């Protein structure tokens, strides 16, 4: 099984996909005139503006769900792995990925809002919806929905669960089966409560975990602050082949920085579009801007904090693409959460292992929660036209997730990462092809938002005015709003 998965990953995660992700981010940055810089103020303002409704969640709840999904093992183990196989220069390419990926995230999130639907009293949206409704290719939308259900239920959760189990065993001596059982009980209590419970849980946990982790990283950085200029110089020189020690790693730095940066923020995967489709906003571009901010939070803040902490304390190894060891600071330890543990231990002996274990628990657990929501929304897309709603497929999907969560707690870490990479890789190929074909309507939405802002208005979306077809939710919503305004004026 491991051989088959690795063989498939060699095809899916070839250099072509790495450069495609990078190229698409650059293309959308240019096409949007680098909106990620021009509209940064709006990104922050809109995050805390707007409220939830009976059908949808607030922008902040959607952001929390998305950050909870993005901020997982990739922010700790993923960063350590990138440094090990790509050298310090991989951090620079992760930063590049963050700036470019913000534009990709904006496009796919905006499309998720444009083509969302209201089903059974709740907003539903995401990649299957803009593929099926925007491209008007039903089989393609169903295919993506099916791949998402398989990935979010079987392939991807293993990364998070396995790392939780290993870190809890290392720090506290918990048997992985015990950890798996506890995760199943907690996860079941949340995911069977529906999207509102998922959103509320993420809204509470995500800010707490992100701020707490960043504070500890910042304290480690302050302890070694005198080394910061040297580390920054090392990152930049390694990224551009100007460092004698890491001179031969420029290709690896680029590849690992892009791949792990992409894995961390997931922009372009299509996996972060589902939460966005549930947000209550008056214009799709608003949520697009909010989700672009989540990429910055994930990579520029959380990943950078991990990277600086590891590099400043010297708790890393670097291996050559040809097999040898270039730097060996931590012996034979496998790259991953151990790097962060050792970095913290170098400042506070005895504190690193339990703190990182708890941080991983929060980071990974919120990711698993949102995986359930993505799978549930994908199933909702497939069943959206059924006259008789069946509940058993949804229950089966949730039970299946719980089964694989328990199984993954005792699974091999190597297989868990390989399966996760495979699931995300397949989704990325399918999603990027779709958003490239939908570039025109996405850019129309951004232009419309900017024009209304320039006129001093609070942007409201009317797809008919822009000539965008398939946005039936907004057509109905706009007509209802117009009728209410006319009725109000007549009564005056």
Secondary structure as GFF3:
##gff-version 3
##sequence-region A 1 492
A	DSSP	alpha_helix	2	12	.	.	.	ID=ss1
A	DSSP	alpha_helix	15	31	.	.	.	ID=ss2
A	DSSP	alpha_helix	35	38	.	.	.	ID=ss3
A	DSSP	alpha_helix	40	47	.	.	.	ID=ss4
A	DSSP	alpha_helix	59	70	.	.	.	ID=ss5
A	DSSP	three_ten_helix	73	75	.	.	.	ID=ss6
A	DSSP	alpha_helix	77	86	.	.	.	ID=ss7
A	DSSP	alpha_helix	89	114	.	.	.	ID=ss8
A	DSSP	beta_strand	117	119	.	.	.	ID=ss9
A	DSSP	beta_strand	122	124	.	.	.	ID=ss10
A	DSSP	alpha_helix	127	129	.	.	.	ID=ss11
A	DSSP	pi_helix	130	134	.	.	.	ID=ss12
A	DSSP	alpha_helix	138	150	.	.	.	ID=ss13
A	DSSP	pi_helix	151	155	.	.	.	ID=ss14
A	DSSP	alpha_helix	157	172	.	.	.	ID=ss15
A	DSSP	alpha_helix	176	191	.	.	.	ID=ss16
A	DSSP	alpha_helix	195	223	.	.	.	ID=ss17
A	DSSP	three_ten_helix	225	227	.	.	.	ID=ss18
A	DSSP	alpha_helix	228	239	.	.	.	ID=ss19
A	DSSP	three_ten_helix	247	249	.	.	.	ID=ss20
A	DSSP	alpha_helix	250	265	.	.	.	ID=ss21
A	DSSP	alpha_helix	274	277	.	.	.	ID=ss22
A	DSSP	alpha_helix	284	295	.	.	.	ID=ss23
A	DSSP	pi_helix	296	303	.	.	.	ID=ss24
A	DSSP	alpha_helix	304	313	.	.	.	ID=ss25
A	DSSP	beta_strand	317	319	.	.	.	ID=ss26
A	DSSP	beta_strand	325	328	.	.	.	ID=ss27
A	DSSP	alpha_helix	337	345	.	.	.	ID=ss28
A	DSSP	alpha_helix	352	382	.	.	.	ID=ss29
A	DSSP	alpha_helix	392	408	.	.	.	ID=ss30
A	DSSP	alpha_helix	413	437	.	.	.	ID=ss31
A	DSSP	alpha_helix	439	454	.	.	.	ID=ss32
A	DSSP	alpha_helix	463	466	.	.	.	ID=ss33
A	DSSP	alpha_helix	472	491	.	.	.	ID=ss34
###
